[in-house]
Amino acid sequence: MATLTTQVINLAGLGVTYGAAAASTKIVCGERTFLHVKNTNASSMTVTLSSTAKVRGQAAADVVVTVPATTGDMMIGPITQDLFAGVSDGLASVAYSSTTSVTVAAVRI
């Protein structure tokens, strides 16, 4: 599972670079980190962020976001450590229901 490189927005501007989505990826958690997903496929798709948080011993639900078909463009986040950091590596795990015509970028402000 590859880790997306987080691109940082700054005063000089940022031309975000998108990569093809894989079945699953990881992201460095951060209060100002977001996942940007673009879907040009003819079908909608879902992005699932695996929650690792627990409240009173009960697991918090995963976050599932539907990205519309054709011109779907979703910013998802923030990808916070308290909700998503994996126990073994501290990274957030993301799964995509489809990767055909789907591009992604991790962005931090």
C-alpha positions, 0 to 999 in steps of 0.5 A: 500500500503506497503512501501519498505524498502530501503537497503543501499549499503556500503563499506562492501557490500550489499547482496540485499534482494528481496521481491515479488511484490505487485500490488502497493508499495511506496518508500522513495524518494532520489537522490540515490534511485533506484528500482530493478525489476526482472521478471522471468515470461514468459511475459514482464511486466511494472512498472509505477512510478506516477509522481507528478511534474508539469511544468508551471501547467502541470502534468509531465508524469508518468514513465513507464518501460518495464521489459523483460520476463524470465530474465528481470532485470531492475534498475529504478531511481533515484527516486527523490523527485521533480518528484515522492514525493506524496503530502500527504506522500512524498513517490513515488507510484509504480504500477506493471502490473503483480506480478507473478514471479516478485521480487523488492528491493529499493536500495540506494547508 
